[in-house]
Amino acid sequence: MDGAPRGRNTIGMRGIVLLAAALVGLALGLAGVWQLEGARDGITITPLQAGTTPISVYRRDGEAAAPVVVIAHGFAGSRQFMEAYALTLARAGYVAVSFDFEGHGRNPTPMSGDVTRVDGTTRKLMSEIGRVTDAALALPGTDGRVALLGHSMASDIIVRQALADPRIAATVAISMFSEAVTASAPRNLLIITGEWETALRHDALRNLRLADPSAGEGDTVGDPACGGRRAVVAPGVEHVSVLYSTTALREARDWLDRVFGRTSTVPAATTGHAIALLFAGIVLLAWPLAELLPTGAPPAPIPLRSLGIATLVPAVVTPLVLRFVNTRFLPVLVADYLAVHLFVYGALSLALLRLLGIRFGRVAWTAALALAVYGIAIFGGALDRYVASFMPIAARVPIIAAIAVGAVPAMLADGIANQGGHAALWRTLWIRTAFLASLGGAVALDLRRLFFLLIIIPVIVLFFIVFGLIGGCVGRRTGSPAAAGLGLGLILAWAIGVSFPMFLPG
């Protein structure tokens, strides 16, 4: 008699918790969307082309003729990545023109040239900015004045373009590293770095002191109306979050106002917190939604010795073997190596797990498909609209398929070793740290060839945190580690395939 009521209460309490999670997740997601769409109120966003380069033009409704600001993203970025600056400047009355560099986002033309030489890829990207600038100045409602704003990789490109193009009245370089800056050029240079970008902060100060050896962070050298320079630090941010910093957005707007003799009173488009709300809601919603899937028994625990062998051996062997393998087979920078690394690592791990007597269990195909759709269409759709390009152009579809050949085995091995989310947290950390250490070892063995992997490793960490939580909900509900692994493998292949720049040497 006592057991039945407790069972009903347990089921009822779980249902209440799931309902609360669903409501909170939905509320967070809707609050994020409401704020993000609100940031666009009164702004018209027009898609255009400059040759093959996709462009988005942001302007305030009913605005009189105004200066143009051409906005350039960094390596593996896209127009969406820079939208907080585009919206902030459009709300301030500027014509903000954002674009996808060759090889990035929805630009169908691959990057080309030698990435190590100024007269290689850099020169080609400068030419592209020149074409975008020409197209921007030809738009109706512009007053003939123009500035450049760029982040990370683009900071060097815009500095060099400002030196070469006398039309450029001001340059805003975010997270800048450039050896082209002189004591007086480019004119009206603002350098913004995040507080946690230690090396770039030192370089920003060095460039400021070319103009005035006694200047410090936060000082303005000269007059922006006729040729000034300033280096500022955005507090509490690093290389990515500096793009959402209120301080950085205001500094960029205020600097351009001083250069062009304008005054802006509209608040900056601080969208970072809204993006966090949206994605927190999507991740939280995955838990109650996963409860709609058929349930299954949890897999048996994996002995610690077997787990150690199945993770350490691939972590050591994979980078050593691939050190001597030519992995250039995809028109994408280092993604082809990453795909092969994933395949070898995953295949070795799966083989060792099988040899050690670990049962892989059934594949809950419906759950695997649901996980992939949720990650790509729901999470990815929101990402594409508000953060970064995630929906591929036709040229990227075969790239995604090729990467999936490596990503699926790697994530299957991850899912099985992780018992579909049933493993203890320390085991999960061990499994994923081993893989990341393997990638780090590959970079250490061939830094010249694989340098750009250093940029993508933090993205993979984020993938494990975000999609690992979602995949864990599916794996724990269905008792199918293979379903969680298969779904995550497809999501990872998609994410890599749309993020890495397309590149053809020569």
Residue pairs with C-beta under 8 A, 6 or more apart in sequence:
18 287
18 288
18 291
19 288
21 284
21 285
21 287
21 288
22 285
22 288
22 289
24 281
24 284
25 280
25 281
25 282
25 283
25 284
25 285
25 287
25 288
26 281
26 285
27 281
28 277
28 278
28 280
28 281
28 284
29 277
29 278
29 281
29 282
29 285
30 281
31 274
31 277
31 281
32 274
32 275
32 276
32 277
32 278
32 279
32 280
32 281
33 278
35 271
35 273
35 274
35 277
36 271
36 274
36 275
36 278
36 386
39 87
39 269
39 271
39 274
40 87
42 60
42 61
42 91
43 58
43 59
43 60
43 61
43 87
43 90
43 91
44 58
44 59
44 60
44 61
45 56
45 57
45 58
46 56
46 57
46 59
47 54
47 55
47 56
47 57
48 54
48 55
48 56
48 57
48 135
49 55
50 99
50 131
50 132
50 134
50 135
51 131
52 102
52 107
52 108
52 109
53 99
53 100
53 101
53 102
53 107
53 109
53 128
53 131
53 132
54 79
54 99
54 100
54 105
54 106
54 107
55 79
55 97
55 98
55 99
55 132
55 135
55 136
56 79
56 86
56 97
56 98
56 99
57 95
57 96
57 97
57 136
57 139
58 86
58 87
58 89
58 90
58 95
58 96
58 97
58 98
59 66
59 90
59 94
59 95
59 96
59 141
60 90
60 91
60 93
63 93
63 95
63 141
64 141
65 141
65 142
65 143
66 93
66 94
66 95
66 141
66 142
66 143
67 94
67 95
67 142
67 143
67 145
67 146
67 147
67 169
67 256
67 260
67 262
68 94
68 95
68 96
68 97
68 133
68 136
68 137
68 139
68 142
68 145
68 146
68 147
69 89
69 94
69 95
69 96
69 97
69 146
69 147
69 148
69 149
69 256
70 97
70 99
70 129
70 132
70 133
70 136
70 146
70 147
70 148
70 149
71 79
71 82
71 85
71 86
71 89
71 96
71 97
71 98
71 99
71 149
71 150
72 82
72 99
72 101
72 129
72 148
72 149
72 150
72 151
72 154
72 157
72 158
73 79
73 81
73 82
73 98
73 100
73 101
73 104
73 105
73 150
73 151
73 154
74 81
74 150
74 151
74 152
74 153
74 154
74 155
74 175
75 152
75 153
75 452
75 455
75 501
76 104
76 455
76 456
76 499
76 500
76 501
77 104
77 105
77 151
77 152
77 388
78 100
78 104
78 105
78 106
78 388
78 389
79 86
79 98
79 99
79 100
79 105
79 389
80 105
80 384
80 385
80 386
80 387
80 388
80 389
81 151
81 243
81 387
81 388
82 98
82 149
82 151
82 243
83 98
83 269
83 271
83 386
84 243
84 244
84 249
84 268
84 269
84 270
84 271
84 272
85 96
85 149
85 243
85 249
85 252
86 96
86 98
87 96
87 269
87 271
88 249
88 252
88 253
88 268
88 269
89 96
89 149
89 252
89 253
89 256
90 96
91 264
91 266
91 267
91 268
91 269
92 253
92 256
92 257
92 262
92 264
92 266
93 262
93 264
94 256
95 136
95 139
95 141
95 142
97 132
97 135
97 136
97 139
99 107
99 128
99 132
100 106
100 107
100 389
101 107
101 111
101 125
101 128
101 154
101 501
102 109
102 110
102 111
102 112
102 124
102 125
102 128
103 109
103 110
103 111
103 333
103 501
103 502
103 503
104 111
104 389
104 501
104 502
105 389
106 389
106 391
106 393
108 393
108 394
108 395
110 331
110 501
110 502
110 503
110 504
111 121
111 124
111 125
111 333
111 501
111 502
111 503
111 504
112 121
112 124
112 503
112 504
112 505
112 506
113 120
113 121
113 122
113 123
113 124
113 505
113 506
114 120
114 121
114 505
115 121
115 333
115 503
118 160
122 156
122 157
122 160
125 154
125 157
126 157
126 160
126 161
126 164
129 148
129 157
129 158
129 161
130 161
130 165
133 146
133 148
133 161
133 165
133 167
133 168
136 142
136 146
137 144
137 146
137 167
145 169
145 260
146 167
146 168
146 169
147 168
147 169
147 170
147 171
147 172
147 188
147 256
147 259
147 260
148 158
148 161
148 162
148 168
148 170
148 171
148 172
149 158
149 171
149 172
149 173
149 174
149 252
150 157
150 158
150 172
150 173
150 174
151 174
151 175
151 242
151 243
152 174
152 175
152 239
155 173
155 174
155 175
155 176
155 177
155 178
156 176
156 177
156 178
156 179
156 180
158 171
158 173
159 171
159 173
159 176
159 178
159 180
159 181
159 186
159 189
160 178
160 180
161 168
162 168
162 171
162 185
162 186
162 187
162 189
163 180
163 185
163 186
168 186
169 187
169 188
169 259
169 260
170 187
170 188
170 189
170 190
170 224
170 255
170 256
170 259
170 260
171 186
171 187
171 188
171 189
171 190
172 190
172 192
172 252
172 255
172 256
173 189
173 190
173 191
173 192
174 192
174 193
174 242
174 243
174 248
174 252
175 192
175 193
175 194
175 197
175 200
175 239
175 242
176 191
176 192
176 193
176 200
176 203
176 204
176 207
177 200
177 203
178 207
181 189
181 207
181 210
182 210
183 210
183 211
184 211
184 227
187 227
187 228
188 224
188 227
188 228
188 229
188 255
188 259
189 207
189 228
189 229
189 230
190 229
190 230
190 231
190 232
190 251
190 252
190 255
191 204
191 207
191 208
191 229
191 230
191 231
191 232
192 231
192 232
192 233
192 234
192 242
192 248
192 251
192 252
193 200
193 201
193 204
193 231
193 232
193 233
193 234
193 242
194 200
194 233
194 234
194 237
194 238
194 239
194 241
194 242
194 245
194 248
195 201
195 233
195 234
195 235
195 236
195 237
195 238
196 236
196 237
196 238
197 238
197 239
197 242
200 239
201 217
201 233
204 217
204 231
205 215
205 216
205 217
205 231
207 229
207 231
208 215
208 216
208 217
208 219
208 221
208 229
208 230
208 231
209 215
211 221
211 222
211 229
212 219
212 221
212 229
215 221
215 231
217 231
217 232
217 233
218 230
218 231
218 232
218 233
219 230
219 231
220 228
220 229
220 230
221 228
221 229
221 230
222 228
222 229
224 230
224 255
224 258
224 259
225 258
225 259
225 261
228 258
230 251
230 255
232 247
232 248
232 251
234 242
234 245
234 247
234 248
234 251
235 245
235 247
236 245
237 244
237 245
237 248
241 272
242 248
244 270
244 271
244 272
244 275
245 272
246 268
246 270
249 268
249 269
249 270
250 268
253 264
253 268
254 264
256 262
257 263
257 264
271 386
275 386
275 387
278 382
278 386
279 379
279 382
279 383
279 466
282 378
282 379
282 382
283 379
283 466
283 469
283 470
286 374
286 469
286 470
286 473
286 474
287 473
289 374
289 473
290 473
290 474
290 476
290 477
291 477
293 364
293 366
293 367
293 370
293 474
293 477
293 478
294 364
294 366
294 367
294 478
295 477
295 478
295 479
296 362
296 364
296 477
296 478
296 479
296 480
297 479
298 419
298 420
298 422
298 476
298 479
299 359
299 361
299 416
299 419
299 420
299 422
299 479
299 481
300 359
301 419
301 422
301 423
302 310
302 353
302 358
302 417
302 419
302 423
303 356
306 353
306 356
306 357
306 358
307 417
307 427
307 430
307 431
309 352
309 356
310 349
310 352
310 353
310 356
310 358
310 413
310 417
311 349
311 417
311 430
311 431
311 434
311 435
312 434
313 348
313 349
313 352
314 344
314 345
314 346
314 348
314 349
314 352
314 413
314 434
314 438
315 345
315 434
315 435
315 437
315 438
315 441
316 438
316 441
317 344
317 348
318 341
318 344
318 345
318 348
318 438
318 442
319 341
319 438
319 439
319 441
319 442
319 445
320 445
321 344
322 337
322 340
322 341
322 344
322 442
323 442
323 445
323 446
325 340
327 336
327 337
327 339
327 340
328 336
329 336
329 402
330 336
330 339
330 399
330 402
330 403
331 399
331 502
331 503
331 504
332 399
332 497
332 500
332 501
332 502
332 503
333 452
333 500
333 501
333 503
334 449
334 450
334 452
334 453
334 456
334 500
335 399
335 403
335 496
335 497
335 500
336 402
337 442
337 449
337 450
337 453
338 403
338 406
338 439
338 453
338 456
338 496
339 402
339 403
339 405
339 406
339 407
339 496
340 406
341 406
341 438
341 439
341 442
342 403
342 406
342 407
342 409
342 410
342 492
343 405
343 406
343 409
343 410
344 406
345 410
345 413
345 435
345 438
346 406
346 408
346 409
346 410
346 411
346 412
346 413
346 414
347 409
349 410
349 413
349 417
350 360
350 409
350 412
350 413
350 416
353 360
353 413
353 416
353 417
354 360
358 416
360 416
360 481
360 482
361 416
361 479
361 480
361 481
361 482
362 480
362 482
363 480
363 482
363 483
363 486
364 478
364 479
364 480
364 482
364 483
365 483
367 474
367 477
367 478
367 480
367 483
367 484
367 487
368 474
368 480
368 482
368 483
368 484
368 486
368 487
368 490
369 487
370 474
370 487
371 470
371 471
371 474
371 483
371 484
371 486
371 487
371 488
371 491
372 486
372 487
372 490
372 491
374 470
375 467
375 470
375 487
375 488
375 490
375 491
375 494
376 490
376 491
376 494
379 466
379 467
379 470
380 390
380 391
380 491
380 494
380 495
381 390
381 391
383 390
384 390
384 391
388 499
389 498
390 494
390 495
390 498
391 498
392 400
392 494
392 497
392 498
395 502
396 497
396 498
396 502
399 497
399 502
400 493
400 494
400 496
400 497
400 498
401 493
403 492
403 493
403 496
403 497
404 489
404 490
404 493
406 493
407 489
407 490
407 492
407 493
407 496
408 485
408 486
408 489
408 490
408 493
409 489
410 435
410 489
410 492
411 485
411 486
411 488
411 489
411 492
412 482
412 485
412 486
412 489
413 485
414 431
414 432
414 435
414 485
414 488
415 471
415 475
415 481
415 482
415 483
415 484
415 485
415 486
415 488
416 481
416 482
416 485
417 423
417 427
417 431
418 427
418 428
418 431
418 472
418 475
418 481
418 484
419 475
419 481
420 472
420 474
420 475
420 476
420 478
420 479
420 480
420 481
420 482
420 483
420 484
420 485
421 471
421 472
421 473
421 474
421 475
421 476
421 481
421 484
422 475
422 476
423 431
428 468
432 464
432 468
436 457
436 460
436 461
439 453
439 457
439 460
440 457
442 450
442 453
443 450
443 451
443 453
443 454
456 496
456 499
456 500
459 495
459 499
463 491
463 492
463 495
467 488
467 491
467 492
468 488
471 484
471 485
471 487
471 488
472 484
474 480
474 483
474 484
474 487
475 481
475 483
475 484
478 484
